[in-house]
Amino acid sequence: MAGNLHNLNNPSSSPPILREKDHVKVIKEAISEALVYYYPFAGRIKEGPNRKLMVDRNGEGILFLEVEANFKLEQLGDAIKPPCPYLEQLIYNVPCSDGILGCPLLLIEVSLLFPNH
């Protein structure tokens, strides 16, 4: 899965809406507003009749993580490619990830980089 890395700590490169704000709070609120229209993502996978997989729209919510990592964005280079020495700091191991039943359909992680923290 490909993703984008954005440096929100550089005020000159940040969009005006993100300047002088709690970046994680802004992201979380935007996701919350978007999920109103995509409410099935707040559910979980369940097994229905004849072992058919379906979405249980139970409203348990997505998994939203705010994590801290101890390195600089520049240390990643242009892309995260194997072997990545920071993988353990960047990737969250979802407790139920050994299967799919009952797991969140969507996980969003905001990584805050604090070199030498």
LOZAZA-813700 format. One record per residue: residue number from 1; residue in three letters; x, y, z negated of N, C-alpha, C in turn. Coordinates in steps of 0.2 Angstrom, whole numbers. Atoms other than C-alpha are relative to their C-alpha. Example, Ala and Ser with C-alpha at 12.3 -4.5 7.8 and 13.67 -1.06 7.14 Angstrom:
2
<node nr="1" rest="ALA" n_east="4" n_north="-6" n_up="0" ca_east="62" ca_north="-22" ca_up="-39" c_east="4" c_north="6" c_up="0"/>
<node nr="2" rest="SER" n_east="-4" n_north="-6" n_up="1" ca_east="68" ca_north="-5" ca_up="-36" c_east="-4" c_north="5" c_up="-3"/>
This chain:
117
<node nr="1" rest="MET" n_east="4" n_north="-6" n_up="0" ca_east="0" ca_north="0" ca_up="0" c_east="4" c_north="6" c_up="0"/>
<node nr="2" rest="ALA" n_east="-4" n_north="-6" n_up="-1" ca_east="7" ca_north="17" ca_up="5" c_east="-3" c_north="5" c_up="-4"/>
<node nr="3" rest="GLY" n_east="3" n_north="-5" n_up="4" ca_east="5" ca_north="32" ca_up="-6" c_east="4" c_north="6" c_up="1"/>
<node nr="4" rest="ASN" n_east="-4" n_north="-6" n_up="0" ca_east="10" ca_north="50" ca_up="-7" c_east="2" c_north="3" c_up="-6"/>
<node nr="5" rest="LEU" n_east="-3" n_north="-3" n_up="6" ca_east="21" ca_north="59" ca_up="-19" c_east="0" c_north="7" c_up="0"/>
<node nr="6" rest="HIS" n_east="0" n_north="-8" n_up="0" ca_east="18" ca_north="77" ca_up="-23" c_east="3" c_north="3" c_up="-7"/>
<node nr="7" rest="ASN" n_east="-3" n_north="-3" n_up="5" ca_east="28" ca_north="88" ca_up="-34" c_east="-4" c_north="6" c_up="-3"/>
<node nr="8" rest="LEU" n_east="4" n_north="-5" n_up="2" ca_east="16" ca_north="98" ca_up="-44" c_east="3" c_north="5" c_up="-5"/>
<node nr="9" rest="ASN" n_east="-3" n_north="-4" n_up="4" ca_east="29" ca_north="105" ca_up="-55" c_east="4" c_north="6" c_up="3"/>
<node nr="10" rest="ASN" n_east="-3" n_north="-5" n_up="-3" ca_east="35" ca_north="117" ca_up="-42" c_east="-5" c_north="5" c_up="2"/>
<node nr="11" rest="PRO" n_east="6" n_north="-4" n_up="-1" ca_east="23" ca_north="132" ca_up="-43" c_east="0" c_north="3" c_up="7"/>
<node nr="12" rest="SER" n_east="0" n_north="-3" n_up="-6" ca_east="28" ca_north="139" ca_up="-26" c_east="-3" c_north="-5" c_up="5"/>
<node nr="13" rest="SER" n_east="3" n_north="5" n_up="-5" ca_east="23" ca_north="122" ca_up="-17" c_east="-7" c_north="-2" c_up="-2"/>
<node nr="14" rest="SER" n_east="7" n_north="3" n_up="2" ca_east="7" ca_north="119" ca_up="-27" c_east="-5" c_north="4" c_up="3"/>
<node nr="15" rest="PRO" n_east="6" n_north="-4" n_up="-2" ca_east="-10" ca_north="124" ca_up="-21" c_east="-2" c_north="5" c_up="-5"/>
<node nr="16" rest="PRO" n_east="2" n_north="-4" n_up="5" ca_east="-17" ca_north="139" ca_up="-29" c_east="-4" c_north="-2" c_up="-6"/>
<node nr="17" rest="ILE" n_east="5" n_north="3" n_up="6" ca_east="-30" ca_north="129" ca_up="-39" c_east="4" c_north="-4" c_up="-5"/>
<node nr="18" rest="LEU" n_east="-4" n_north="4" n_up="5" ca_east="-16" ca_north="119" ca_up="-47" c_east="5" c_north="4" c_up="-4"/>
<node nr="19" rest="ARG" n_east="-5" n_north="-5" n_up="4" ca_east="-5" ca_north="134" ca_up="-53" c_east="-3" c_north="1" c_up="-7"/>
<node nr="20" rest="GLU" n_east="2" n_north="-2" n_up="7" ca_east="-6" ca_north="137" ca_up="-72" c_east="-6" c_north="-5" c_up="-3"/>
<node nr="21" rest="LYS" n_east="6" n_north="4" n_up="3" ca_east="-18" ca_north="122" ca_up="-75" c_east="3" c_north="-7" c_up="-2"/>
<node nr="22" rest="ASP" n_east="-2" n_north="7" n_up="2" ca_east="-17" ca_north="105" ca_up="-83" c_east="-1" c_north="-5" c_up="6"/>
<node nr="23" rest="HIS" n_east="1" n_north="3" n_up="-6" ca_east="-14" ca_north="95" ca_up="-67" c_east="-3" c_north="-7" c_up="-1"/>
<node nr="24" rest="VAL" n_east="3" n_north="7" n_up="1" ca_east="-19" ca_north="78" ca_up="-74" c_east="-8" c_north="1" c_up="-1"/>
<node nr="25" rest="LYS" n_east="7" n_north="-2" n_up="1" ca_east="-36" ca_north="86" ca_up="-80" c_east="-3" c_north="2" c_up="7"/>
<node nr="26" rest="VAL" n_east="3" n_north="-2" n_up="-6" ca_east="-39" ca_north="94" ca_up="-63" c_east="-1" c_north="-7" c_up="5"/>
<node nr="27" rest="ILE" n_east="1" n_north="6" n_up="-4" ca_east="-36" ca_north="77" ca_up="-54" c_east="-5" c_north="-4" c_up="-3"/>
<node nr="28" rest="LYS" n_east="6" n_north="5" n_up="3" ca_east="-47" ca_north="67" ca_up="-66" c_east="-7" c_north="3" c_up="1"/>
<node nr="29" rest="GLU" n_east="6" n_north="-3" n_up="-2" ca_east="-61" ca_north="80" ca_up="-64" c_east="-2" c_north="-1" c_up="7"/>
<node nr="30" rest="ALA" n_east="2" n_north="1" n_up="-8" ca_east="-60" ca_north="79" ca_up="-45" c_east="-2" c_north="-7" c_up="1"/>
<node nr="31" rest="ILE" n_east="2" n_north="7" n_up="-2" ca_east="-60" ca_north="60" ca_up="-45" c_east="-7" c_north="-1" c_up="-3"/>
<node nr="32" rest="SER" n_east="7" n_north="1" n_up="3" ca_east="-75" ca_north="60" ca_up="-57" c_east="-6" c_north="3" c_up="4"/>
<node nr="33" rest="GLU" n_east="5" n_north="-3" n_up="-5" ca_east="-85" ca_north="72" ca_up="-45" c_east="0" c_north="-4" c_up="6"/>
<node nr="34" rest="ALA" n_east="0" n_north="4" n_up="-6" ca_east="-80" ca_north="61" ca_up="-30" c_east="-4" c_north="-6" c_up="-1"/>
<node nr="35" rest="LEU" n_east="3" n_north="7" n_up="1" ca_east="-86" ca_north="45" ca_up="-38" c_east="-7" c_north="0" c_up="-1"/>
<node nr="36" rest="VAL" n_east="7" n_north="-1" n_up="0" ca_east="-103" ca_north="52" ca_up="-40" c_east="-3" c_north="-3" c_up="6"/>
<node nr="37" rest="TYR" n_east="2" n_north="2" n_up="-6" ca_east="-105" ca_north="48" ca_up="-22" c_east="2" c_north="-7" c_up="2"/>
<node nr="38" rest="TYR" n_east="-3" n_north="6" n_up="-1" ca_east="-95" ca_north="32" ca_up="-23" c_east="-1" c_north="-4" c_up="-6"/>
<node nr="39" rest="TYR" n_east="2" n_north="3" n_up="7" ca_east="-103" ca_north="25" ca_up="-39" c_east="2" c_north="-8" c_up="0"/>
<node nr="40" rest="PRO" n_east="-1" n_north="7" n_up="1" ca_east="-100" ca_north="6" ca_up="-34" c_east="8" c_north="-1" c_up="-2"/>
<node nr="41" rest="PHE" n_east="-7" n_north="1" n_up="2" ca_east="-81" ca_north="9" ca_up="-37" c_east="0" c_north="0" c_up="-8"/>
<node nr="42" rest="ALA" n_east="0" n_north="0" n_up="8" ca_east="-86" ca_north="11" ca_up="-56" c_east="-2" c_north="-6" c_up="-3"/>
<node nr="43" rest="GLY" n_east="3" n_north="7" n_up="3" ca_east="-92" ca_north="-7" ca_up="-57" c_east="6" c_north="-5" c_up="0"/>
<node nr="44" rest="ARG" n_east="-5" n_north="5" n_up="0" ca_east="-83" ca_north="-23" ca_up="-57" c_east="-2" c_north="-6" c_up="4"/>
<node nr="45" rest="ILE" n_east="1" n_north="6" n_up="-5" ca_east="-82" ca_north="-39" ca_up="-46" c_east="-3" c_north="-5" c_up="-5"/>
<node nr="46" rest="LYS" n_east="3" n_north="6" n_up="4" ca_east="-93" ca_north="-53" ca_up="-52" c_east="-2" c_north="-5" c_up="5"/>
<node nr="47" rest="GLU" n_east="2" n_north="6" n_up="-4" ca_east="-98" ca_north="-70" ca_up="-45" c_east="-7" c_north="-1" c_up="0"/>
<node nr="48" rest="GLY" n_east="7" n_north="0" n_up="-1" ca_east="-115" ca_north="-71" ca_up="-38" c_east="-2" c_north="-7" c_up="2"/>
<node nr="49" rest="PRO" n_east="3" n_north="7" n_up="-2" ca_east="-126" ca_north="-86" ca_up="-32" c_east="5" c_north="-3" c_up="6"/>
<node nr="50" rest="ASN" n_east="-4" n_north="4" n_up="-5" ca_east="-116" ca_north="-99" ca_up="-21" c_east="7" c_north="3" c_up="0"/>
<node nr="51" rest="ARG" n_east="-7" n_north="-3" n_up="1" ca_east="-100" ca_north="-91" ca_up="-28" c_east="2" c_north="6" c_up="4"/>
<node nr="52" rest="LYS" n_east="-1" n_north="-6" n_up="-5" ca_east="-102" ca_north="-76" ca_up="-17" c_east="2" c_north="6" c_up="-5"/>
<node nr="53" rest="LEU" n_east="-2" n_north="-6" n_up="4" ca_east="-92" ca_north="-61" ca_up="-24" c_east="-4" c_north="6" c_up="2"/>
<node nr="54" rest="MET" n_east="4" n_north="-6" n_up="-1" ca_east="-102" ca_north="-45" ca_up="-27" c_east="2" c_north="5" c_up="-5"/>
<node nr="55" rest="VAL" n_east="-2" n_north="-6" n_up="5" ca_east="-100" ca_north="-28" ca_up="-36" c_east="-6" c_north="0" c_up="-5"/>
<node nr="56" rest="ASP" n_east="4" n_north="-1" n_up="6" ca_east="-108" ca_north="-27" ca_up="-53" c_east="0" c_north="7" c_up="-1"/>
<node nr="57" rest="ARG" n_east="0" n_north="-7" n_up="1" ca_east="-113" ca_north="-9" ca_up="-53" c_east="-2" c_north="2" c_up="-8"/>
<node nr="58" rest="ASN" n_east="1" n_north="-1" n_up="7" ca_east="-112" ca_north="-8" ca_up="-72" c_east="3" c_north="6" c_up="-3"/>
<node nr="59" rest="GLY" n_east="-2" n_north="-6" n_up="3" ca_east="-104" ca_north="9" ca_up="-74" c_east="6" c_north="0" c_up="-5"/>
<node nr="60" rest="GLU" n_east="-5" n_north="1" n_up="4" ca_east="-89" ca_north="3" ca_up="-83" c_east="6" c_north="5" c_up="1"/>
<node nr="61" rest="GLY" n_east="-5" n_north="-5" n_up="-2" ca_east="-78" ca_north="16" ca_up="-74" c_east="6" c_north="-3" c_up="3"/>
<node nr="62" rest="ILE" n_east="-6" n_north="1" n_up="-4" ca_east="-62" ca_north="16" ca_up="-64" c_east="5" c_north="0" c_up="-6"/>
<node nr="63" rest="LEU" n_east="-6" n_north="-1" n_up="5" ca_east="-45" ca_north="14" ca_up="-73" c_east="4" c_north="5" c_up="2"/>
<node nr="64" rest="PHE" n_east="-4" n_north="-6" n_up="-1" ca_east="-37" ca_north="31" ca_up="-74" c_east="6" c_north="0" c_up="-5"/>
<node nr="65" rest="LEU" n_east="-6" n_north="0" n_up="5" ca_east="-19" ca_north="31" ca_up="-81" c_east="4" c_north="6" c_up="1"/>
<node nr="66" rest="GLU" n_east="-5" n_north="-5" n_up="0" ca_east="-8" ca_north="45" ca_up="-86" c_east="6" c_north="-3" c_up="-3"/>
<node nr="67" rest="VAL" n_east="-6" n_north="3" n_up="3" ca_east="10" ca_north="39" ca_up="-88" c_east="6" c_north="4" c_up="1"/>
<node nr="68" rest="GLU" n_east="-6" n_north="-4" n_up="0" ca_east="27" ca_north="46" ca_up="-91" c_east="5" c_north="-5" c_up="2"/>
<node nr="69" rest="ALA" n_east="-5" n_north="4" n_up="-2" ca_east="42" ca_north="40" ca_up="-82" c_east="7" c_north="4" c_up="-1"/>
<node nr="70" rest="ASN" n_east="-6" n_north="-3" n_up="2" ca_east="60" ca_north="44" ca_up="-86" c_east="5" c_north="1" c_up="6"/>
<node nr="71" rest="PHE" n_east="-4" n_north="-2" n_up="-6" ca_east="68" ca_north="50" ca_up="-69" c_east="-2" c_north="6" c_up="4"/>
<node nr="72" rest="LYS" n_east="2" n_north="-6" n_up="-5" ca_east="68" ca_north="64" ca_up="-56" c_east="-3" c_north="-3" c_up="6"/>
<node nr="73" rest="LEU" n_east="4" n_north="1" n_up="-6" ca_east="57" ca_north="64" ca_up="-41" c_east="5" c_north="-1" c_up="6"/>
<node nr="74" rest="GLU" n_east="-5" n_north="0" n_up="-6" ca_east="73" ca_north="67" ca_up="-30" c_east="3" c_north="-7" c_up="0"/>
<node nr="75" rest="GLN" n_east="-4" n_north="6" n_up="0" ca_east="80" ca_north="50" ca_up="-36" c_east="-4" c_north="-6" c_up="4"/>
<node nr="76" rest="LEU" n_east="4" n_north="5" n_up="-4" ca_east="66" ca_north="41" ca_up="-27" c_east="2" c_north="0" c_up="8"/>
<node nr="77" rest="GLY" n_east="-2" n_north="-1" n_up="-7" ca_east="72" ca_north="48" ca_up="-10" c_east="-6" c_north="1" c_up="4"/>
<node nr="78" rest="ASP" n_east="6" n_north="-2" n_up="-5" ca_east="60" ca_north="49" ca_up="5" c_east="-6" c_north="-5" c_up="-1"/>
<node nr="79" rest="ALA" n_east="5" n_north="5" n_up="1" ca_east="50" ca_north="33" ca_up="0" c_east="2" c_north="-5" c_up="-5"/>
<node nr="80" rest="ILE" n_east="-2" n_north="5" n_up="4" ca_east="49" ca_north="20" ca_up="-12" c_east="0" c_north="-7" c_up="3"/>
<node nr="81" rest="LYS" n_east="-2" n_north="6" n_up="-4" ca_east="57" ca_north="5" ca_up="-4" c_east="3" c_north="-5" c_up="-5"/>
<node nr="82" rest="PRO" n_east="-3" n_north="5" n_up="4" ca_east="62" ca_north="-12" ca_up="-12" c_east="8" c_north="0" c_up="1"/>
<node nr="83" rest="PRO" n_east="2" n_north="0" n_up="7" ca_east="72" ca_north="-13" ca_up="-22" c_east="0" c_north="7" c_up="-3"/>
<node nr="84" rest="CYS" n_east="1" n_north="-6" n_up="4" ca_east="66" ca_north="1" ca_up="-33" c_east="2" c_north="-1" c_up="-7"/>
<node nr="85" rest="PRO" n_east="-2" n_north="1" n_up="7" ca_east="75" ca_north="3" ca_up="-49" c_east="-5" c_north="3" c_up="-5"/>
<node nr="86" rest="TYR" n_east="5" n_north="-3" n_up="4" ca_east="60" ca_north="13" ca_up="-56" c_east="-7" c_north="-4" c_up="0"/>
<node nr="87" rest="LEU" n_east="7" n_north="4" n_up="-1" ca_east="46" ca_north="0" ca_up="-52" c_east="-3" c_north="-1" c_up="-6"/>
<node nr="88" rest="GLU" n_east="3" n_north="1" n_up="6" ca_east="43" ca_north="-4" ca_up="-70" c_east="-3" c_north="6" c_up="-3"/>
<node nr="89" rest="GLN" n_east="3" n_north="-6" n_up="2" ca_east="40" ca_north="14" ca_up="-74" c_east="-6" c_north="2" c_up="4"/>
<node nr="90" rest="LEU" n_east="5" n_north="-3" n_up="-5" ca_east="29" ca_north="17" ca_up="-59" c_east="-6" c_north="-4" c_up="0"/>
<node nr="91" rest="ILE" n_east="5" n_north="4" n_up="-1" ca_east="18" ca_north="2" ca_up="-58" c_east="-3" c_north="-3" c_up="-7"/>
<node nr="92" rest="TYR" n_east="3" n_north="3" n_up="6" ca_east="5" ca_north="-3" ca_up="-72" c_east="-2" c_north="-7" c_up="1"/>
<node nr="93" rest="ASN" n_east="2" n_north="7" n_up="0" ca_east="2" ca_north="-21" ca_up="-75" c_east="-7" c_north="0" c_up="-3"/>
<node nr="94" rest="VAL" n_east="6" n_north="0" n_up="2" ca_east="-17" ca_north="-22" ca_up="-76" c_east="-1" c_north="-7" c_up="-4"/>
<node nr="95" rest="PRO" n_east="1" n_north="6" n_up="4" ca_east="-22" ca_north="-34" ca_up="-90" c_east="-3" c_north="-6" c_up="3"/>
<node nr="96" rest="CYS" n_east="3" n_north="5" n_up="-3" ca_east="-34" ca_north="-44" ca_up="-80" c_east="2" c_north="-2" c_up="7"/>
<node nr="97" rest="SER" n_east="-2" n_north="0" n_up="-7" ca_east="-24" ca_north="-44" ca_up="-64" c_east="2" c_north="-7" c_up="2"/>
<node nr="98" rest="ASP" n_east="-1" n_north="7" n_up="-2" ca_east="-22" ca_north="-63" ca_up="-64" c_east="-6" c_north="-3" c_up="4"/>
<node nr="99" rest="GLY" n_east="6" n_north="2" n_up="-4" ca_east="-39" ca_north="-64" ca_up="-56" c_east="-4" c_north="6" c_up="2"/>
<node nr="100" rest="ILE" n_east="4" n_north="-6" n_up="-2" ca_east="-52" ca_north="-52" ca_up="-49" c_east="-6" c_north="1" c_up="-3"/>
<node nr="101" rest="LEU" n_east="7" n_north="-1" n_up="3" ca_east="-68" ca_north="-56" ca_up="-58" c_east="1" c_north="5" c_up="-7"/>
<node nr="102" rest="GLY" n_east="0" n_north="-4" n_up="6" ca_east="-71" ca_north="-42" ca_up="-71" c_east="5" c_north="5" c_up="0"/>
<node nr="103" rest="CYS" n_east="-5" n_north="-5" n_up="-1" ca_east="-57" ca_north="-31" ca_up="-65" c_east="-3" c_north="6" c_up="3"/>
<node nr="104" rest="PRO" n_east="2" n_north="-6" n_up="-3" ca_east="-59" ca_north="-13" ca_up="-61" c_east="1" c_north="0" c_up="8"/>
<node nr="105" rest="LEU" n_east="-1" n_north="0" n_up="-8" ca_east="-61" ca_north="-10" ca_up="-42" c_east="5" c_north="6" c_up="2"/>
<node nr="106" rest="LEU" n_east="-4" n_north="-5" n_up="-1" ca_east="-51" ca_north="6" ca_up="-43" c_east="5" c_north="2" c_up="-6"/>
<node nr="107" rest="LEU" n_east="-5" n_north="-2" n_up="5" ca_east="-35" ca_north="11" ca_up="-52" c_east="4" c_north="6" c_up="3"/>
<node nr="108" rest="ILE" n_east="-4" n_north="-6" n_up="-2" ca_east="-28" ca_north="28" ca_up="-51" c_east="5" c_north="2" c_up="-5"/>
<node nr="109" rest="GLU" n_east="-6" n_north="-1" n_up="5" ca_east="-11" ca_north="32" ca_up="-59" c_east="3" c_north="7" c_up="2"/>
<node nr="110" rest="VAL" n_east="-4" n_north="-7" n_up="0" ca_east="-4" ca_north="50" ca_up="-62" c_east="6" c_north="-1" c_up="-4"/>
<node nr="111" rest="SER" n_east="-6" n_north="1" n_up="4" ca_east="14" ca_north="48" ca_up="-66" c_east="4" c_north="7" c_up="-1"/>
<node nr="112" rest="LEU" n_east="-3" n_north="-6" n_up="2" ca_east="22" ca_north="62" ca_up="-75" c_east="8" c_north="-1" c_up="-1"/>
<node nr="113" rest="LEU" n_east="-7" n_north="1" n_up="0" ca_east="41" ca_north="63" ca_up="-72" c_east="4" c_north="4" c_up="-5"/>
<node nr="114" rest="PHE" n_east="-4" n_north="-4" n_up="5" ca_east="52" ca_north="68" ca_up="-87" c_east="7" c_north="-3" c_up="-1"/>
<node nr="115" rest="PRO" n_east="-7" n_north="3" n_up="0" ca_east="70" ca_north="65" ca_up="-84" c_east="3" c_north="1" c_up="-7"/>
<node nr="116" rest="ASN" n_east="-4" n_north="0" n_up="7" ca_east="80" ca_north="61" ca_up="-100" c_east="-5" c_north="1" c_up="-5"/>
<node nr="117" rest="HIS" n_east="5" n_north="-2" n_up="5" ca_east="64" ca_north="62" ca_up="-110" c_east="1" c_north="-5" c_up="-6"/>
